[in-house]
Structure formats: structure tokens, C-alpha cells
Amino acid sequence: MNILVTGGLGFIGSHTVVELIENSHTVVIVDNLINSKIEVLSHLETLVKQSIPFYQIDLTDEEALTQVFEENKFDGIIHFAGLKSVGESVEKPIEYYLNNLVSTMVVIKLAQEFSVGKFVFSSSATVYGDQDSPLRETLDLKETTSPYGETKTMGERILKDIAKINPKLAISILRYFNPVGAHPSGLIGENPNGIPNNLMPYITKVAKGDLKQLDIFGDDYDTIDGTGVRDYIHVVDLAKGHVAALELVESGVHTYNLGSGKGTSVLEIIIIFQKVNSVKIPYKIVRRRSGDIATCFADVTKVNDELGWKTTLTIEDMCRDMWNFEMKFDNSTRVL
């Protein structure tokens, strides 16, 4: 299949591009480079040993994106592009609503107009809000704890409404949890600009000495050690889940959790990272961060049963691969 990957130079998008091509699909990437770097394209082409068509376009620009559809025939779309920081979304809600919702509406509108048969949507566990884990796909979606989460919930509802008038369209909604790690080659991985919002790139910057210490947002949650518990998933496993959804889901809307099915606390991650990489992570407990919840991990029964997908890589793999990526390239060659 020929697949359009929006946000394909970003962290999850770039790893999914590799998995798609390794599974004999062709790929066209659209990315506005706000949260990514153009150097990743050459790294991808090195990994897959072929050139990859790329358009630098903002998805809210319908006219520019229409030209991409006119120049290519797509069998499917994987839609990653969007702003993604929970904390930042609390501070900049309008920016998040405008970018994430308008881009999704433009992409699905063109998917209909150009008769694209498959659509995979990058959703998030944040759509569940603050509910008891393990989180199942059948749970009602309550008010989320951040504008970012709300944009994902609204995106899902938009797609469900589209499916009602286009029943032949195969829509996969993938609610994933906390992707970390990097490609084992060290050529692609996660490296945000400035102070990271996500845990693992923050840890690696502290380990390398770029930042003085890791701030842990709260140690008074009702968890094993008081720090937040999350379901961490290796980005390579996550990418493979997108390929499985693309290939196996037929008509209608299908929603799946992509996670490991178990939770790990922030302090547990620090201990494992220090052990597998033989480095020290200085940290400080600070006040809770707005929008965060105590515990969040997935029930993965549905995706295991219906798609035959499950995680194979461990927390140790995630820590080792992320550090390998951090050490292999300087800041000019890495990407969020």
C-alpha cells in the first residue's frame, strides 16, 4: 500500500515509517518541522536504503495538502501530526485546539474526497481522563485533565461521525500510552528542543550533563513509591502496532490501546536507567504538574486478541536504546 504519514519526521512517525517500508509499503511524508528536524529524513533513508518523498507542509493549509493528494494516490493515511505536550496545552489551549483539530479535519476531509480506504489516528490514553486502571477501550470518555487530551477525544468523535456516512472507510483509533526508547541503530529517536516535557528525554539530558537534575513532579501520589505510574512502551513496538492496524483493520471504526499492560513509576524508571547504562541521575522532587494523574496503564486484551499485537521490548531495552541514541549524535542531528 502507498501510505501518507503526517508528522512522519517526528518521534513516533519516523519509527513507523521504518516499519512500514520494512513491511513492503511505500511512504510519503508530510511534516511542518515544528517538532522535528529535516536531518531525520536522511537518517530514515539510510535505514531503509531508499529515498522517501517528503513535503514540508502545515496540515492546516488545505490548499497545499490538496496538491499532495493530487500528486499521489494513497491507499491509507497514518495521522501523527499535532502538538502533544499535556503541560503546554494547559498554558496554550487555543493553540492546541486550532492546530490539532483543524489539521485532523483537513486530513480526513481530503481522505474522503480522494477515496482513501484506510485511516489510522494517533490518539492517546489521556482521553480516559482520571479513571481507574487498567483502562479498557469500552470505558466512557469523561472530561480529560488537559486541552491536549480534549483534542484527542474530539478527534476521535470527528472520525466516528465521518464513519457513519462513509461505512467502507476503515478507521483505526490507537490510544497509546507512554512511548519511549529509540531505534536500536541509534539513527532516530526522541530529542525535544529546550527543557523536555516527557520523562525519558529529560532523564537522558540529565545523564549527559545538559541539565543539572531531573524534576520529579510530585511524590505524594497513591502509588508504590509516591511518584506517578505510567505504562511505558518501546517506540518500535508502538510503530509495529500502527502497521498491524493498517493492514488488518477492515471497514468501520476500531479502537485499540497500545501499551504494555503494566505500570512503572518514575523512580523505578530512574533506577533501571541508572543500572543498565551505568550513569547517575540526580533528581529533585517538585510540586505536582497541572494535568497529571497518579496512575495510568492499559488493558491490552483487545489488541492482543484482534490484531495479534503485543509488546516484546522491555523497560531495560527502552532505557538502553534511548541512551544509545543520546550518545550517538549531537543536538544538531536528533529529533523530537
C-alpha positions in Angstrom: 0.0 0.0 0.0 1.0 3.6 -0.5 0.7 5.4 2.8 0.7 9.1 3.7 2.3 9.6 7.1 1.6 13.0 8.6 4.2 14.1 11.1 6.5 11.4 9.6 9.7 13.0 10.7 8.7 13.1 14.4 9.5 10.6 17.1 6.7 8.1 16.6 6.1 8.9 12.9 9.8 8.3 11.9 9.9 4.9 13.6 6.6 3.9 11.9 8.0 4.9 8.5 10.8 2.4 9.0 8.3 -0.4 10.0 6.0 0.4 7.0 8.8 0.2 4.5 10.3 -2.9 6.1 6.8 -4.4 5.6 6.8 -3.6 1.8 4.7 -0.5 2.0 5.6 2.8 0.2 5.5 6.0 2.1 5.0 9.7 1.5 5.8 12.0 4.5 4.2 15.4 5.3 5.7 17.4 8.2 5.9 21.1 9.0 9.1 20.6 11.0 7.8 22.4 14.1 8.6 19.4 16.3 11.1 17.7 14.1 14.3 18.2 12.0 14.9 17.7 8.3 18.0 15.7 9.1 15.8 12.8 10.1 14.8 12.3 6.5 18.4 11.3 5.5 18.6 9.1 8.6 15.4 7.3 7.6 16.7 6.9 4.0 19.9 5.4 5.4 17.9 2.9 7.5 15.6 1.8 4.7 18.1 2.2 1.9 15.8 4.2 -0.4 14.6 7.7 -1.0 11.3 8.8 0.7 9.1 11.5 -0.8 8.7 14.5 1.6 6.6 17.6 1.6 7.1 20.4 4.2 3.5 21.4 4.7 1.4 22.5 7.6 -1.7 20.4 7.6 -4.0 23.3 8.4 -3.1 24.5 4.9 -5.8 22.7 2.9 -4.7 24.0 -0.5 -1.1 22.9 -0.1 -2.2 19.4 1.2 -4.7 19.0 -1.6 -1.8 19.2 -4.0 -0.1 16.3 -2.2 -3.2 14.2 -2.8 -3.4 15.3 -6.4 0.2 14.2 -7.0 -0.1 10.8 -5.2 -2.6 8.0 -4.9 -2.9 6.9 -1.3 -4.3 3.6 0.0 -4.1 4.7 3.6 -3.1 7.5 6.0 -1.5 7.4 9.4 -2.1 10.7 11.1 0.5 11.6 13.7 0.9 15.3 13.2 -0.1 17.5 16.1 1.0 19.4 19.2 1.4 16.9 22.1 2.5 18.3 25.4 0.0 17.9 28.2 1.5 20.7 30.3 2.0 23.1 27.4 -1.6 22.5 26.3 -2.8 23.8 29.7 -0.9 27.0 29.1 -1.8 27.3 25.4 -5.3 25.8 24.9 -6.3 27.8 21.9 -3.1 26.9 20.0 -3.8 23.2 20.7 -7.4 23.2 19.7 -6.7 25.1 16.5 -3.7 23.1 15.4 -4.8 19.6 16.4 -8.5 19.7 15.4 -8.2 21.7 12.2 -5.4 19.5 10.9 -7.4 16.4 11.6 -10.5 17.8 9.9 -8.4 18.8 6.8 -6.8 15.4 6.5 -9.9 13.3 6.9 -11.8 15.7 4.5 -9.2 15.0 1.8 -9.2 11.3 2.6 -12.9 11.2 1.7 -12.5 13.4 -1.4 -9.7 11.2 -2.8 -11.3 7.9 -1.7 -8.6 6.8 0.7 -9.6 3.4 2.2 -7.7 3.3 5.5 -7.1 5.9 8.2 -5.1 5.4 11.4 -5.5 8.1 14.0 -2.8 8.8 16.7 -4.9 9.1 19.8 -3.8 8.9 23.4 -4.5 7.4 26.8 -5.3 10.9 28.0 -8.8 10.5 26.5 -9.7 8.4 29.5 -9.2 11.2 32.0 -8.6 10.3 35.6 -10.2 6.8 35.7 -9.0 3.6 37.5 -6.5 1.5 35.6 -6.3 -0.8 33.8 -8.0 1.3 31.2 -10.3 -0.5 28.7 -11.5 0.7 25.3 -15.1 0.2 26.5 -14.8 2.9 29.2 -16.9 6.1 28.7 -14.7 9.0 27.8 -15.1 11.6 30.6 -13.7 15.1 30.8 -9.9 14.8 30.4 -7.3 16.6 32.5 -5.9 18.8 29.7 -6.7 20.5 26.4 -4.3 18.1 24.7 -6.5 15.2 25.9 -9.6 17.0 24.8 -8.2 17.5 21.2 -7.7 13.7 21.0 -11.2 13.0 22.3 -12.7 15.4 19.8 -10.6 14.0 17.1 -12.0 10.5 17.8 -15.6 11.9 17.7 -15.0 13.6 14.4 -13.8 10.3 12.9 -16.7 8.4 14.3 -19.1 10.8 12.7 -17.3 10.5 9.4 -17.6 6.7 9.6 -21.3 7.0 9.8 -21.5 8.5 6.4 -18.6 6.5 4.9 -19.1 3.0 6.3 -16.5 1.5 3.9 -13.7 3.6 5.4 -11.5 1.5 7.8 -10.6 3.8 10.8 -8.2 2.7 13.5 -8.1 4.8 16.6 -5.0 3.9 18.5 -4.8 5.1 22.1 -1.2 4.8 23.2 0.3 5.3 26.4 3.9 6.4 27.1 6.3 5.8 24.1 10.0 5.9 24.9 13.2 4.4 23.6 14.7 4.7 20.2 15.6 2.7 17.1 18.4 0.2 18.0 20.5 1.7 15.3 20.7 5.0 17.2 19.8 6.8 14.0 16.4 8.1 15.1 14.9 8.8 18.5 13.4 11.5 20.7 15.1 14.7 21.4 12.9 17.7 22.1 14.1 21.3 21.9 14.7 23.1 25.2 13.6 21.5 28.5 11.8 18.3 27.7 8.2 17.7 28.7 8.5 13.9 28.7 10.3 11.8 31.2 12.9 9.8 29.2 14.5 12.6 27.2 14.6 14.6 30.4 16.5 11.7 32.1 18.9 11.4 29.2 19.7 15.1 29.2 20.4 15.0 32.9 22.6 11.8 32.5 24.6 13.6 29.8 25.0 16.7 31.9 23.0 19.0 29.6 20.6 19.6 32.6 21.6 19.7 36.2 18.9 17.5 37.6 15.6 15.7 36.9 12.5 17.3 38.3 10.0 14.7 39.6 6.5 16.2 39.7 5.2 15.0 43.0 6.0 12.2 45.4 2.7 12.1 47.2 0.5 10.1 44.8 -1.2 6.9 45.9 1.4 4.7 44.2 4.1 2.2 45.1 6.6 5.0 45.9 4.5 8.2 45.6 5.7 9.1 42.1 3.5 8.9 39.0 2.9 5.5 37.4 2.7 5.1 33.7 2.5 2.4 31.0 5.8 2.7 29.0 6.0 1.2 25.6 9.1 1.0 23.3 8.6 3.2 20.3 9.5 0.3 18.0 6.7 -1.9 19.5 4.4 1.1 19.1 5.3 1.6 15.4 4.6 -2.1 14.7 1.2 -1.7 16.3 0.4 1.0 13.7 1.4 -1.3 10.9 -0.8 -4.1 12.3 -3.8 -1.8 12.5 -3.3 -0.5 9.0 -3.0 -4.0 7.5 -5.7 -5.9 9.5 -8.5 -3.4 10.2 -11.3 -3.5 7.7 -14.4 -1.2 7.4 -15.7 0.6 10.4 -14.2 2.2 13.5 -11.9 0.1 15.6 -10.3 1.4 18.8 -7.3 -0.1 20.5 -5.0 0.6 23.4 -1.3 0.3 22.6 0.6 -0.3 25.8 2.5 -2.9 27.8 -0.4 -3.6 30.2 1.6 -2.7 33.3 2.7 0.4 35.1 6.1 1.6 36.1 6.8 4.5 38.5 9.1 7.4 37.8 11.5 6.3 40.5 11.6 2.8 39.1 12.5 4.1 35.6 15.3 6.1 37.1 16.7 3.1 39.0 16.5 0.9 35.8 18.1 3.6 33.6 21.0 4.0 36.1 21.6 0.3 36.3 21.5 -0.6 32.6 23.6 2.4 31.5 25.9 2.8 34.5 25.1 6.5 34.9 23.9 8.7 37.8 20.6 10.6 37.6 20.4 13.5 40.2 16.8 14.4 40.9 14.6 16.7 42.9 11.0 16.4 44.0 8.9 19.4 43.0 5.2 20.1 43.1 2.7 18.2 41.0 2.3 19.3 37.4 -1.1 20.6 36.2 -2.9 17.9 34.1 -1.1 14.9 35.5 -2.8 11.9 37.2 -1.4 9.3 39.6 -1.7 6.0 37.7 -2.3 5.2 34.1 -1.8 1.8 32.4 -3.6 -0.1 29.7 -5.8 -3.2 29.3 -4.4 -4.7 26.1 -6.6 -7.7 25.8 -8.5 -6.4 22.7 -5.4 -5.5 20.6 -3.8 -8.8 21.6 -6.8 -10.8 20.6 -7.9 -8.9 17.4 -4.6 -7.8 15.9 -2.3 -10.4 17.4 -0.1 -7.5 18.6 1.8 -7.3 21.9 4.9 -5.6 23.2 8.2 -7.6 23.1 10.7 -5.0 24.3 11.3 -4.3 28.0 11.9 -1.2 30.1 15.6 -2.1 30.1 15.5 -2.1 26.3 13.8 1.3 26.3 16.5 2.8 28.6 19.4 1.2 26.8 18.2 2.3 23.3 17.4 5.8 24.4 20.8 6.3 25.9 22.5 4.8 22.8 20.6 7.4 20.7 21.6 10.2 23.1 25.3 9.3 22.9 25.5 8.7 19.2 24.5 12.1 17.8 24.9 15.7 18.9 21.9 18.0 19.2 22.0 19.1 15.5 21.2 15.6 14.2 18.4 14.5 16.5 14.7 15.0 16.5 11.6 15.0 18.6 
